[in-house]
Amino acid sequence: MNGKIVPSIVVVFICLAAAPFVAYAASGHWGYEGEFSPENWHKADHSFGLCGNGKNQSPIDIVPQFATTLPALDISYPLKAESFLNNGHTLQAQFPAGNILRVGKSSFSLIQAHFHTPSENRLNGRSFPLEAHFVHQDKDGYLAVMAVFFEEGKFNTGLESLWRYMPLTVNETVALPSGFDPNVILPPDRGYIYFNGSLTTPPCSEGVRWYVLRSPVAVDKSQIAAFAGTMGHPNNRPLQPVNARPVLRDAANH
């Protein structure tokens, strides 16, 4: 749906930004298969209740409802990741303080970037073989996730600069001798879709701002297979209901 956003939606957008404090951590045992699979996360620990009864959960099938003027993503990532962690749920590049995402008057520091196969979110019903989540936090503890889709295509040399140090065993951390520059896996087009959501892993905390880049990045099928093989199973949470949330597309980028 195109056209300017109506005033009532603007009010909702502002209210959603005033989200409660969330923490990117989980204490109970959880996973993606069997008794510890996503449909049972809310039973694994008393703090995981939102995984079962939350109303603004992620991921979703992203179908933009409104085109409006959204603030540009000001991405300033001068620092490289120093280590690469296999935590059993994903592979996670960990960054020092100093990489900043600014959106309007809000400023978030990049903490880590991790991956899911297949993609957790979908775009107009389309699933992708790989999705990266750049997780940020502001000075008050609010979280913002910038998501990047990968589609099968040419070999991604930028991603390979990280993949070559892939930690193969659970709880293994590999030092990155030359660091990993996150800019090399971002698409040139920074057009995005915004919605208010949650963590896609326990405790499924809500109030997370999601900025999903609309342009996918190419990746070779062997690179997808390398990640999937290390994980040993899909590590994507099933789609969650959108409910009453507005899903907003920046009108400046078509």
Helices and strands as residue ranges (DSSP letters): H 7-17, G 34-36, G 38-40, H 41-44, G 46-48, H 50-53, E 61-62, E 66-68, E 73-76, E 81-86, E 91-94, E 100-103, E 106-116, E 122-123, E 130-137, E 143-152, H 157-163, E 172-180, G 182-185, E 192-198, E 206-213, E 217-219, H 221-231, E 248-250
